[in-house]
């Protein structure tokens, strides 16, 4: 079975590393972990870059800065 995990994230530096490492270390890990970063202002983008280097299946996508933020409306 092949599957993809999509994670919306904004300012999740406290939990994002643990969550993603838990996902990629599963017995049947996903083919791709897409993290959609909605303009984080904390260390979330840096953590995601580090995770992407360690786990090639982890990819970070940043929302366009000119889009209006609507809770739960982007992803």
C-alpha positions as CSV (number, residue, x, y, z in Angstrom):
1,X,0.0,0.0,0.0
2,X,1.2,3.5,-0.9
3,X,0.0,6.6,0.9
4,X,0.9,10.3,1.5
5,X,0.5,12.3,4.7
6,X,-0.4,16.0,4.5
7,X,0.2,18.1,7.6
8,X,-0.9,21.8,7.8
9,X,1.5,23.7,10.1
10,X,1.9,27.1,11.5
11,X,4.3,27.9,14.4
12,X,4.6,24.2,15.4
13,X,8.2,24.2,16.5
14,X,7.3,22.5,19.8
15,X,5.8,19.4,18.2
16,X,6.6,19.1,14.5
17,X,9.8,17.1,14.8
18,X,8.3,14.5,17.1
19,X,5.2,14.1,15.0
20,X,7.1,13.7,11.7
21,X,9.7,11.3,13.2
22,X,6.8,9.2,14.5
23,X,5.2,9.1,11.1
24,X,8.4,8.2,9.1
25,X,9.4,5.5,11.6
26,X,6.2,3.5,11.2
27,X,6.3,-0.1,10.0
28,X,4.8,1.1,6.7
29,X,6.0,4.7,6.3
30,X,4.4,7.0,3.8
31,X,5.8,7.6,0.4
32,X,5.6,11.3,1.0
33,X,5.1,13.6,4.0
34,X,3.9,17.0,2.8
35,X,4.0,19.7,5.4
36,X,2.2,22.9,4.3
37,X,3.7,25.8,6.3
38,X,1.3,28.7,6.6
39,X,3.8,31.5,7.3
40,X,5.4,30.2,10.5
41,X,7.3,32.9,12.4
42,X,9.1,30.5,14.7
43,X,11.7,27.8,14.0
44,X,9.2,25.5,12.1
45,X,10.7,26.1,8.6
46,X,14.3,25.4,9.9
47,X,13.1,22.2,11.6
48,X,11.4,21.1,8.5
49,X,14.5,21.7,6.4
50,X,16.6,19.6,8.8
51,X,14.0,16.8,8.7
52,X,13.9,16.9,4.9
53,X,17.7,16.4,4.8
54,X,17.4,13.4,7.2
55,X,14.2,11.9,5.7
56,X,14.0,12.5,1.9
57,X,10.2,11.7,2.0
58,X,9.6,14.9,4.1
59,X,8.9,17.9,1.9
60,X,8.0,21.4,3.0
61,X,5.7,23.7,1.1
62,X,5.2,27.3,2.1
63,X,2.0,29.2,1.4
64,X,2.2,32.3,-0.7
65,X,2.8,35.3,1.5
66,X,0.3,37.5,-0.4
67,X,-2.7,35.1,0.4
68,X,-5.1,36.1,3.1
69,X,-5.0,33.7,6.1
70,X,-8.3,31.9,6.7
71,X,-8.3,29.3,9.5
72,X,-8.4,25.9,7.9
73,X,-9.1,27.4,4.5
74,X,-5.8,26.9,2.7
75,X,-5.1,23.2,2.9
